[in-house]
Amino acid sequence: MSKKMKSLDLSVLSRRDFLKISAGTVAALSLAGCAVGGSSSGRAIKIGYVTPKTGPLAPFGEADDFVLGQMRKFFEGGIDAAGAKHPLEIVTKDSQSDPNRAADVAADLILNDKVDIVLVSSTPETTNPVSDQCEANGVPCISTVAPWQPWFFRKQDAAEAGYKWTYHFFWGLEDIIAVFTDIWSKLDTNKVVGALWPNDGDGLAWSSDRGFPPVLQEKGYTLVDPGRYENLKDDFSAEISLFKEKNVEIVTGVILPPDLGTFLTQASQQGFNPKAFTVGKGALFPVTIEALPDNLGIGVSSEIWWTPSSPFKSSLTGQTSKELADAYTAATSKQWTMPLGFAHALFEVTADVLKRTTELDKPEAIIEALKTTKLDTIVGPLSWEGGPFPNVAKTPLVGGQWVKGDKFPVDIIIGTNTTAPNIPTNGTITEKTWA
């Protein structure tokens, strides 16, 4: 628990001063849940926050310390909710990249910490078990950073029954399929695609009839699918051999960061050099790409959910995407990372919802406010009205490719924006290099 800080009047704090404070103090703030001070007239509000801080999904939680510190600083004087100012407590839990633990810590937040609302992020292995606990216990939940289909269709009757307590915002499989195929259209290939889809929530969704196979067939691609594999696989020789036999020139999939390194290393060693290597999950983070040996990450392509060039700003701090990314780098000396924007947006939505909640002690009142959200956030406009399903709000998506960087070892350029033309491109997609 961090020491209680001197009360800060944010109403007279200039935006420039706030950005300086964010950059200079966030790194020292504790991740442990603690109440924020300031005189308030209402009871303390508890927010639960679950992400994978450790384990193979840890890159998704890399920006958590910064965002949580920034939010605690911003709400140091309390949060407006239900017509009053309330102290705010953020209680954090590490899923350790394990679905069973994610469910356990969510139950702990609900039953023991008595949180008012749960926020959760990062892949179906985290979002789904946490959302299920909230749904079962009647606690409002906002989730993100998982394609909406594997989150929404986690129960068979979802399309008919929907959900009462859980709401999600992110892009969908239809968006990433459009982005990936647009990336490949910029290259001269034989349109033979090898798939790396694991036996997990993402892999099962991406490989299903709601995912890639029917669209690839419709667009004239030949799919080579070795079948579902178990995560943290140590030998991809069988997949590589099949891809070489079938003359695969494009590899796609949704692959954990450790498996990304294993596959690329073994592919290089075994002389398999596809023209395009376009995968989700493991290829999203600079820390993962720059750790690959022999520059194997250069030329890898992926989807891009948020960047410093995204034309959006925070409804809380007023920071632009670039200012948020710069503040993160100034505070941590680390390169910006995509989950930064979405972790920040979770608190934007939560603050807006609580402000519009009529009765804080009635979870149903929080849900009523959540359902009617219309908010311009750091990741784009959000609304649960007009989505593919009532519990789903969509965010924009573009595509890019990893290149050698200037300030940092690697950087990612935006090479296709047909699905979100308001996000500018700043580079050209090329064949992947292997030397």
BAZADO-358742 format. One line per 2 residues: number of its first residue (from 0); their letters; for each residue y negated, z, x negated of C-alpha. Coordinates in Angstrom, 2 decimals. Each point is the difference from the previous one (the first is absolute). Example, Ala and Ser with C-alpha at 12.3 -4.5 7.8 and 13.67 -1.06 7.14 Angstrom:
REM residues 2
0) as) 4.50 7.80 -12.30; -3.44 -0.66 -1.37
This chain:
REM residues 435
0) ms) 0.00 0.00 0.00; -3.36 -1.00 -1.42
2) kk) -2.80 2.54 -0.26; -2.42 0.04 2.88
4) mk) -3.01 -2.09 -0.89; -3.63 0.61 0.79
6) sl) -0.87 -1.34 3.43; -1.44 -3.53 -0.11
8) dl) -2.31 -1.43 2.65; 1.31 -3.53 0.38
10) sv) -2.66 -0.81 2.56; -2.63 -0.11 -2.74
12) ls) 2.22 -1.34 -2.76; -0.86 -3.56 -0.98
14) rr) 2.73 -2.61 -0.14; -0.55 -0.44 -3.73
16) df) 0.32 3.75 -0.58; 3.20 0.08 2.03
18) lk) 1.55 -2.81 -2.02; -0.89 1.82 -3.22
20) is) 1.60 3.18 1.29; 3.10 -1.92 1.11
22) ag) 0.43 -1.59 -3.42; -0.76 3.10 -2.04
24) tv) 1.83 2.76 1.84; 2.95 -1.45 1.88
26) aa) 2.38 0.02 -2.96; -0.30 3.77 -0.30
28) ls) 0.75 0.77 3.63; 3.42 1.37 0.87
30) la) 2.52 -1.93 2.09; 1.27 3.23 1.57
32) gc) -1.10 0.52 3.61; -3.03 2.27 0.34
34) av) -2.65 0.72 2.58; -3.44 -1.41 -0.64
36) gg) -2.97 2.31 0.41; -3.32 -0.08 1.77
38) ss) -1.13 1.80 3.12; 1.73 -1.37 3.10
40) sg) 0.22 0.97 3.61; 3.53 -1.22 0.71
42) ra) 3.46 0.90 -1.19; 1.48 -1.58 -3.13
44) ik) 1.55 -3.42 0.48; 3.19 -0.69 -1.93
46) ig) 0.89 -3.50 -1.12; 3.45 -0.67 -1.47
48) yv) 0.32 -2.76 -2.60; 3.33 -1.44 -1.20
50) tp) 0.46 -2.60 -2.75; 2.41 -0.66 -2.88
52) kt) -1.63 1.71 -2.98; 3.19 -0.10 -2.05
54) gp) 3.12 -2.16 -0.19; 0.30 -3.80 -0.07
56) la) -2.75 -0.42 2.63; -2.48 2.14 -1.95
58) pf) -2.40 -2.91 -0.77; -0.84 0.01 3.73
60) ge) -1.38 3.55 -0.37; -1.86 -0.51 -3.27
62) ad) -3.45 0.15 1.63; 0.75 3.01 2.21
64) df) -1.58 2.64 -2.24; -3.25 -1.94 -0.10
66) vl) -0.17 -0.67 3.74; 0.93 3.55 0.98
68) gq) -2.56 1.40 -2.40; -2.65 -2.35 1.34
70) mr) 0.79 0.96 3.60; -0.05 3.73 -0.73
72) kf) -3.36 -0.44 -1.64; -1.35 -2.09 2.84
74) fe) 1.16 2.49 2.66; -0.98 3.07 -1.99
76) gg) -2.38 1.02 2.76; 2.58 -0.59 2.71
78) id) 0.97 -2.87 2.29; -1.46 -0.94 3.37
80) aa) 2.62 0.22 2.72; -0.07 0.59 3.74
82) ga) -3.72 0.69 -0.04; 0.04 2.65 -2.75
84) kh) 0.10 0.36 -3.78; 3.39 1.16 -1.29
86) pl) 1.31 1.00 -3.42; 2.54 -2.54 -1.26
88) ei) 3.32 0.67 -1.67; 2.09 -2.82 -1.50
90) vt) 3.63 0.97 -0.61; 1.81 -2.46 -2.27
92) kd) 3.70 -0.68 -0.39; 1.92 -2.19 -2.47
94) sq) 2.83 -2.00 1.56; 1.42 -0.52 -3.51
96) sd) 0.81 -3.57 1.13; 2.85 1.37 2.11
98) pn) 0.17 -0.64 3.79; 1.88 3.24 0.65
100) ra) -2.58 2.05 -1.86; -2.78 -1.88 1.79
102) ad) 1.47 1.18 3.31; 0.41 3.55 -1.30
104) va) -3.57 0.36 -1.25; -1.34 -1.51 3.22
106) ad) 1.93 2.60 1.98; -1.39 2.69 -2.30
108) li) -3.55 -1.20 0.61; 0.56 0.03 3.76
110) ln) 2.01 3.20 0.46; -1.29 2.23 -2.79
112) dk) -3.45 -1.25 -0.97; -0.86 -0.77 3.64
114) vd) -2.02 -3.10 -0.87; -2.11 -1.70 2.64
116) iv) 0.72 -3.52 -1.21; 2.25 -1.61 -2.63
118) lv) -0.99 -2.86 -2.28; 2.71 -1.93 -1.83
120) ss) 0.07 -2.99 -2.31; 2.18 -2.26 -2.07
122) tp) 3.09 -2.00 0.99; 2.36 0.52 2.95
124) et) 1.96 2.52 -2.09; -3.00 2.32 0.38
126) tn) -1.80 -1.07 3.17; 3.03 -0.23 2.28
128) pv) 1.60 3.44 -0.43; -3.39 1.68 0.13
130) sd) -0.99 -1.94 3.13; 3.33 0.90 1.61
132) qc) -0.60 3.71 -0.60; -3.46 -0.25 1.53
134) ea) 1.33 -1.93 2.99; 2.75 2.57 0.56
136) ng) -2.37 2.97 -0.26; -3.00 -1.39 1.88
138) vp) -2.44 -0.06 -2.94; -2.52 -2.84 -0.51
140) ci) 0.81 -2.18 -3.02; -1.84 -2.85 -1.73
142) st) 2.00 -2.06 -2.47; -0.67 -2.95 -2.30
144) va) 1.22 -2.03 -3.00; 3.19 -1.37 1.55
146) pw) 0.28 -3.36 1.78; -0.30 0.76 3.69
148) qp) 3.40 -1.44 1.02; 2.26 2.37 -2.00
150) wf) -2.21 2.87 1.16; -0.15 -0.98 3.67
152) fr) 3.58 -1.17 0.50; 1.49 3.18 -1.43
154) kq) 1.58 0.63 3.41; 1.76 -2.57 2.14
156) da) -2.10 0.35 3.15; -3.37 0.04 -1.80
158) ae) -1.24 -3.18 1.67; 0.61 1.46 3.45
160) ag) -0.63 3.71 -0.54; -2.56 -0.02 -2.80
162) yk) -1.13 3.31 -1.51; -2.20 2.80 1.30
164) wt) -1.00 1.88 -3.12; 0.13 -2.45 -2.91
166) yh) -2.46 -2.78 -0.87; 0.10 -2.41 -2.93
168) ff) -2.40 -2.38 -1.77; 1.00 -2.68 -2.51
170) wg) 0.89 -3.68 -0.14; 3.27 -1.49 1.23
172) le) 2.86 -2.16 -1.21; -1.63 -3.02 1.63
174) di) -2.95 0.52 -2.34; 1.94 0.42 -3.22
176) ia) 2.22 -2.98 0.79; -3.12 -2.11 0.48
178) vf) -1.47 1.32 -3.26; 3.17 -0.54 -2.06
180) td) 0.64 -3.52 1.28; -3.64 -0.88 -0.61
182) iw) 0.37 1.20 -3.61; 3.06 -2.23 -0.43
184) sk) -1.74 -2.99 1.58; -2.37 -0.05 -2.95
186) ld) 2.89 -0.63 -2.43; 2.28 -2.98 -0.57
188) tn) 3.46 1.41 0.80; 3.30 -1.12 1.52
190) kv) -0.56 2.57 2.83; 3.23 1.85 -0.81
192) vg) -0.64 3.74 0.48; 2.13 2.83 -1.36
194) al) -0.32 3.29 1.89; 0.01 3.56 -1.34
196) wp) 0.18 2.12 3.15; 1.37 3.54 -0.38
198) nd) 1.95 2.14 2.43; -3.00 2.02 1.21
200) gd) -2.56 -0.14 2.80; -2.09 -2.71 -1.62
202) gl) 2.93 -2.11 -1.18; 1.73 0.08 3.36
204) aw) -3.20 -1.00 1.80; -0.98 -2.77 -2.44
206) ss) 3.49 -1.53 0.16; 0.34 0.23 3.79
208) dr) -0.72 -2.53 2.73; -3.48 1.56 0.24
210) gf) -0.52 -0.64 -3.72; 0.20 -2.80 -2.53
212) pp) 3.24 -1.98 0.72; -0.99 -1.85 3.21
214) vl) -3.51 -0.81 -1.25; 1.24 -1.26 -3.37
216) qe) 2.49 -2.27 1.77; -2.73 -1.29 2.30
218) kg) -2.26 -0.75 -2.97; 2.71 -1.95 -1.83
220) yt) 1.04 2.58 -2.59; 3.61 0.54 -1.05
222) lv) 0.85 3.70 -0.09; 2.47 1.45 -2.50
224) dp) 0.76 3.55 1.12; 2.51 2.06 -2.05
226) gr) -0.04 2.74 2.66; -1.45 3.49 0.11
228) ye) 0.17 2.01 -3.23; -0.41 3.72 -0.59
230) nl) -3.31 1.17 -1.42; -0.22 1.06 -3.67
232) kd) 2.57 -2.62 -0.93; 0.71 -0.22 -3.73
234) df) 1.56 -3.46 -0.16; -1.29 -3.12 1.75
236) sa) 2.31 -2.39 -1.88; 1.79 -1.14 3.17
238) ei) -3.27 -0.85 1.75; -1.37 -1.76 -3.09
240) sl) 3.19 -2.02 -0.43; -0.09 -1.12 3.65
242) fk) -3.68 -0.94 -0.23; 0.65 -2.08 -3.11
244) ek) 2.98 -1.71 1.65; -2.08 -0.89 3.09
246) nv) -2.98 -1.18 -2.09; -2.35 2.57 1.48
248) ei) -3.64 -0.61 -0.99; -1.57 2.70 2.18
250) vt) 1.04 3.65 0.10; -1.26 2.30 2.72
252) gv) 0.81 3.44 1.31; -1.20 3.54 0.54
254) il) 1.07 1.93 -3.05; -0.56 3.48 -1.43
256) pp) -2.06 0.26 -3.22; 3.01 1.02 -2.17
258) dl) 2.10 -2.86 1.42; -2.83 -2.44 -0.70
260) gt) 0.19 0.82 -3.71; 3.77 -0.18 -0.04
262) fl) 0.16 -3.40 1.69; -2.76 -1.65 -2.02
264) tq) 1.41 1.25 -3.29; 3.52 -1.17 0.81
266) as) -1.24 -3.34 1.38; -1.88 -0.65 -3.24
268) qq) 2.98 1.00 -2.11; 2.34 -2.25 2.01
270) gf) -2.29 -3.04 -0.07; -0.97 0.02 3.66
272) np) -3.68 -1.00 0.21; -1.08 -0.85 3.58
274) ka) -3.38 -1.64 0.54; -1.05 2.65 2.52
276) ft) 0.87 3.69 0.13; -1.66 1.35 3.14
278) vg) 1.02 3.46 1.15; -1.41 2.94 1.92
280) kg) 0.09 3.73 -0.71; 0.78 0.10 -3.74
282) al) -2.52 -2.66 -1.02; -3.02 1.64 1.59
284) fp) -1.13 2.40 -2.69; -1.64 -0.53 -3.40
286) vt) 1.88 2.98 -1.42; 3.29 -1.74 0.83
288) ie) -0.99 -3.47 -1.19; -1.45 1.09 -3.34
290) al) 3.09 2.12 -0.74; 2.30 -3.05 0.10
292) pd) 1.15 -1.14 -3.46; -1.00 -3.29 -1.64
294) nl) -2.77 -0.70 2.54; 2.65 -0.71 2.66
296) gi) -2.41 1.12 2.70; -2.48 -2.77 -0.76
298) gv) 0.28 -2.70 2.67; 1.78 2.22 2.53
300) ss) -1.56 -0.58 3.43; -0.27 2.31 2.98
302) ei) -1.91 0.85 3.14; -3.35 1.78 -0.32
304) ww) -0.98 2.50 2.71; -3.28 1.27 -1.49
306) tp) -2.12 -0.71 -3.08; -3.47 0.86 -1.31
308) ss) -1.10 -3.40 1.30; 1.01 0.78 3.59
310) pf) -3.18 -0.40 2.09; 0.27 3.40 1.68
312) ks) -1.53 3.44 -0.41; 0.89 3.57 0.90
314) sl) -1.12 1.39 3.33; -0.09 3.45 -1.64
316) tg) -1.65 -0.37 -3.39; -1.68 -3.39 0.39
318) qt) 1.72 -1.16 -3.18; 0.84 -3.67 -0.31
320) sk) 3.48 -0.94 -1.17; -1.35 -0.58 -3.49
322) el) -1.83 3.33 -0.06; 3.15 1.85 1.06
324) ad) 2.05 -1.77 -2.68; -2.66 0.69 -2.64
326) ay) -0.19 3.68 0.99; 3.78 0.26 -0.34
328) ta) -0.07 -1.53 -3.47; -2.93 2.18 -1.08
330) at) 1.80 3.16 1.12; 3.49 -0.85 -1.24
332) sk) -0.45 -2.66 -2.73; 2.65 -1.95 1.92
334) qw) -0.06 -3.48 1.45; -0.50 -0.34 3.76
336) tm) 3.16 -0.24 2.07; 0.58 -1.35 3.51
338) pl) 1.02 3.29 1.70; -3.42 1.46 -0.91
340) gf) -1.72 -1.78 2.87; 2.65 0.89 2.56
342) ah) 0.17 3.68 -0.97; -3.77 0.13 0.46
344) al) 0.26 -1.84 3.34; 2.48 2.57 1.35
346) fe) -2.73 2.63 -0.23; -2.61 -2.35 1.42
348) vt) 2.12 -0.47 3.11; 0.84 3.70 0.24
350) ad) -3.64 1.09 -0.21; -1.00 -2.54 2.64
352) vl) 2.83 1.06 2.31; -0.74 3.71 -0.33
354) kr) -3.68 -0.59 0.63; 0.87 -1.67 3.32
356) tt) 2.68 2.51 1.03; -1.02 1.99 3.08
358) el) 2.42 2.95 -0.34; 1.28 0.73 -3.47
360) dk) 2.75 2.36 1.16; 1.57 -2.72 2.15
362) pe) 1.95 -2.55 -2.11; -0.20 -2.39 2.94
364) ai) -3.80 -0.04 -0.35; 0.31 -1.02 -3.67
366) ie) 2.30 -2.85 1.02; -2.41 -1.16 2.69
368) al) -2.75 -0.24 -2.60; 2.33 -1.74 -2.47
370) kt) 1.03 -2.67 2.51; -3.62 -1.05 0.55
372) tk) -0.96 -0.20 -3.69; -2.31 -2.86 -0.97
374) ld) -1.13 0.58 -3.55; -1.19 -2.04 -2.96
376) ti) 1.80 1.47 -3.02; 0.36 -0.63 -3.72
378) vg) 3.11 -2.13 0.80; -1.59 -1.92 2.86
380) pl) -0.61 0.42 3.74; 2.61 2.17 1.75
382) sw) 0.89 0.11 3.67; 3.21 0.74 1.86
384) eg) -1.14 -2.18 2.88; 1.32 -3.54 -0.20
386) gp) 2.65 0.62 -2.66; 3.54 -1.38 0.16
388) fp) 0.99 3.30 1.68; -2.14 2.90 1.27
390) nv) 0.89 2.22 -2.99; -0.80 -2.66 -2.64
392) ak) -3.33 -1.04 -1.51; -0.05 -2.83 -2.54
394) tp) -1.90 -0.34 -3.27; -0.75 -3.16 -2.05
396) lv) 2.18 -1.34 -2.80; -0.46 -2.51 -2.82
398) gg) 2.13 -1.13 -2.95; -0.43 0.16 -3.75
400) qw) 1.50 -0.11 -3.47; 0.01 2.27 -3.04
402) vk) -1.82 -1.28 -3.07; -1.08 1.49 -3.33
404) gd) -3.03 2.20 0.52; -3.23 0.63 -1.82
406) kf) -0.85 3.67 0.52; 3.64 0.91 0.71
408) pv) 3.23 -1.61 -1.31; 0.67 -1.79 3.30
410) di) -1.95 -1.02 3.07; 0.84 -1.70 3.27
412) ii) -1.88 -3.07 1.25; -0.25 -1.02 3.66
414) gt) 1.41 -3.52 0.18; 0.47 -0.51 3.74
416) nt) -1.97 1.29 2.97; 1.02 -2.26 2.88
418) ta) 1.02 3.05 2.04; -3.31 1.79 -0.68
420) pn) -2.74 -2.49 -0.97; -2.66 2.73 -0.08
422) ip) 1.65 1.40 -3.16; -1.07 -2.31 -2.86
424) tn) 2.40 -1.57 -2.51; -0.74 0.33 -3.70
426) gt) 2.80 -1.91 -1.73; 2.72 -2.63 0.20
428) it) 3.74 0.51 0.52; 2.07 -1.43 -2.89
430) ek) 3.67 -0.07 -0.98; 1.30 3.26 -1.39
432) tw) 0.10 0.19 -3.79; 3.13 1.33 -1.72
434) a) -1.05 0.13 -3.64
